[in-house]
Amino acid sequence: MPTLNLAGAGRLLVLVAVFLAGVWSQSSGVIDDFIFYLPDVHYLAVQHLWLTVMSGGLAILVAIPLGIWLSRPSMARVAESMMQVLNVGTTIPTLAVLALSMSFLGIGTVPAVFGLFVATLLPIARNTYTGLKGVDPALKEAAAGIGMSPTQRLLRVELPNALYVIFAGIRTALAINIGTVPLAFLIGAGGLGELIFTGIDLYDPVMMLSGAIPTALLAVVVDMLIAITAFVVVPRGVNPGRA
Amino acid sequence: MIRLDNLTKVFDTPKGAVTAADHISMEVPSGEICILLGPSGCGKTTTLKMINRIIRPTSGKVFINGEDTTSLDTQDLRRNIGYVIQQIGLFPNMTIEENITVVPKLLGWDKAKYRERAREMMHMIALEPDAFLKRYPSELSGGQQQRIGVARALAADPPVMLMDEPFGAIDPINRAVIQDEFLKMQQDLKKTIMFVSHDIDEAIKMGDRIAIFREGKLVQYSEPDELLAAPKNDFVESFLGEDRALKRLNLVKVRDLASEEIGLVRPDDTLATALQRIESYGYLNSIVMVNHKRQPVGIITAPVARTTQGHCRDHYQSVPVVVSLDDDLRKVASLMFAHDMTWVPCVDDDGRIVGQITQRAITHHLGSRYRAHSKGDDGVALDEASPSSAPKE
């Protein structure tokens, strides 16, 4: 008679658990409850992503030039203090930022996008700045010494060599962004937060989870997409993933 | 040709103004390698980097091939000067091919031309183009990377090169190989090169001229042999080291000191003749036996000649050592010590005996120049080190 080893037993246990969970969810009607929320999930997920794309895209468009600008030698004296200002900006809780932006911009999408934009800005700017500052001075000297103009140095040497770090910043920022979008519901911008907060208020765990689980999935998927983009875009010679 | 005219750099530091380079004037003739040598902080790197404006001169001018570079655009100036640095500085985001062709691209060469040039450069530095061009710098060894660094600097065929301790970060064995390769390339390329080093042996090996710096000032600018034979002051003397006479051995070829006078015997000569010639030429141990083409075939030792009767052809031993006219004295001295000989026969390219080089000739040569200089007035004026007046034998 074959003896079951530990891994085999574990696999069997997982199988049984999944089966039992299935039986339980079918008998208790949880699956039907989730299916009931599916149209809502679909509509709100699109809204959710749209908030992320707008605020995140805006943040990337502003933060990367900002990071580049601060990393220029002419900015060396003020760059660190500017970074500190941005740091302080991030220590303000996102909820407070949203509340503040609501008090200036009213309710709806615009204040939500603005609040999310502020929360996403720093990691990207910080990584762009440190990434560019971290480029080996010898490379910069070589680039200057062979006659590249400052713009050529930036585009052909500094940015390609900082790109991996910059992408890491974008990943962190967008993960935070997607996780923060549910709060936007509180100032009337919609998104999956609608299901989460309403579910909490109504003591309806199924409703809450129909918002929370897609939010988590979105975060994972977006993170993967950016990782894949980084893998493709960052030149092979400076890409740890392709070494 | 590179000419520096009163080139000066003053750095403003919190502790006050520091003069890193103080009115440096010197000239490197076309096709020569000039080594800037000195302890760290002596101003040699500052001087080098003022030529391509990595460091902006406080005052003074740089002339390249007679043209004042002050009026040139910085980018244009740099694209026409090859630049090699100690940290190599290959761009890790670019392939080897992209690294080599970066300057030709900046200069607007067309694609076919610069790609062809990349292959040409790879042949020049003896790396297989197909194996390396598509790889990235991180996949190469340090020595290979610096070869590529040199190739990148040479790709656009600039007349002038600046090299800042280019081989300093490479292990000693590879360094010697790359130095030899580079000197071989330089024989064909005839670039005008400024080369910073802190290694006196490298300077003697690579330099046509050596400029010694101390505390921002050019102390002595001479050819290596002149420098070693006649250090201008105590600082130069101590910097060169107490074995500087031995270092000169590298610089002198057998050709310069060989004497045509050499005692020889033929296979048909008797041993009595051999003994007589050993004594008349003052040899202690032996005499060389040559064939009809004057090629050495053996030696007759004194004890054999003294105790035996007969012909040389029956009593010779193998020749322990011969040197060629192009060998340097360091090799000769080493062979003399190893074989306990006071003289070594010299042969030409066809292996024919053309003379001998003696220990006495070597020591006399090393000593005479030094004696001549130490007898003379040691307050030699600084501008006497300028290239026009650098004496050459």
Chai-1 contact restraints between the chains, C-beta under 6 A:
chainA,res_idxA,chainB,res_idxB,connection_type,confidence,min_distance_angstrom,max_distance_angstrom,comment,restraint_id
A,A138,B,Q87,contact,1.0,0.0,6.0,A-B,restraint_1
A,A138,B,G89,contact,1.0,0.0,6.0,A-B,restraint_2
A,L139,B,G89,contact,1.0,0.0,6.0,A-B,restraint_3
A,A142,B,I85,contact,1.0,0.0,6.0,A-B,restraint_4
A,A142,B,G89,contact,1.0,0.0,6.0,A-B,restraint_5
A,G145,B,N52,contact,1.0,0.0,6.0,A-B,restraint_6
A,G145,B,I54,contact,1.0,0.0,6.0,A-B,restraint_7
A,G145,B,Y83,contact,1.0,0.0,6.0,A-B,restraint_8
A,I146,B,Y83,contact,1.0,0.0,6.0,A-B,restraint_9
A,I146,B,V103,contact,1.0,0.0,6.0,A-B,restraint_10
A,G147,B,Q75,contact,1.0,0.0,6.0,A-B,restraint_11
A,G147,B,R78,contact,1.0,0.0,6.0,A-B,restraint_12
A,G147,B,R79,contact,1.0,0.0,6.0,A-B,restraint_13
A,G147,B,L106,contact,1.0,0.0,6.0,A-B,restraint_14
A,S149,B,Q75,contact,1.0,0.0,6.0,A-B,restraint_15
A,V157,B,F91,contact,1.0,0.0,6.0,A-B,restraint_16
A,P160,B,N93,contact,1.0,0.0,6.0,A-B,restraint_17
A,N161,B,N93,contact,1.0,0.0,6.0,A-B,restraint_18
A,P235,B,N93,contact,1.0,0.0,6.0,A-B,restraint_19
A,G237,B,P92,contact,1.0,0.0,6.0,A-B,restraint_20
A,G237,B,N93,contact,1.0,0.0,6.0,A-B,restraint_21
A,G237,B,Y136,contact,1.0,0.0,6.0,A-B,restraint_22
A,G237,B,S138,contact,1.0,0.0,6.0,A-B,restraint_23
A,V238,B,P92,contact,1.0,0.0,6.0,A-B,restraint_24
A,V238,B,N93,contact,1.0,0.0,6.0,A-B,restraint_25
